[in-house]
Amino acid sequence: MIVYWEVHECESAELSSGMISNACLVNRIEKDQIVLHSDNGGPMKGATMLATLQRLGIAPSFSRPKVSNDNPYSESLFKTLKYCPSFPERGFASIDDARNWVKNFVHWYNNIHLHSGINFVTPASRHWGIEAEILQKRSEVYADAKLRNPNRWSKETRNWSRIEVVELNPGRTTKRGKSQLVA
């Protein structure tokens, strides 16, 4: 789930620092509760940002150079954003247009988009822990449909259990022979 966002005209350590502070405040993140995975860009590795992370009790974690799947959730999200049909081909006319578009995208992504990697629940449902109830109801609906019309079902109904572990490429191993397990 996208837990916080801001759109600015430039990148800076000061803006990144303010953003992570605001994100922690809005999400009630306490000290020593999270790890921030980020790229190796200046705004994320600058002294201002690192001091902010230390003050907030956030452990920094940086992607390795030229390794795009260190944070597969972010990479997947960026691809979803870039290939969204409403993403403007020629950019945004103004910063306000960009902010409005991102606001609408975040709402869609968090609250409407049914994510295949988590058994077709929304990221918000997963984040807030209510997907178990949704999946249970789906399971009951499918079981009831099968009871009412068993001839339509050649196999068991779909497995609507909660997906406990999400993998970037299920069943695929890296060059080192390790699975790309991410959570």
CORTA-V736901 format. One line per field, one symbol per residue. ss: DSSP state (H for helix, E for strand, L for the rest). A space follows every 50 residues. Layout:
ss = ???
This chain:
ss = LLLLLLLLLLLLHHHHHHHHHHHHHHLLLLLLLLEEEELLLHHHHLHHHH HHHHHHLLEEEELLLLLLLLLHHHHHHHHHHHLLLLLLLLLLLLHHHHHH HHHHHHHHHHHLLLEHHHLLELHHHHHLLLHHHHHHHHHHHHHHHHHHLH HHLLLLLLLLLLLLLLELLLLLELLLLLELELL
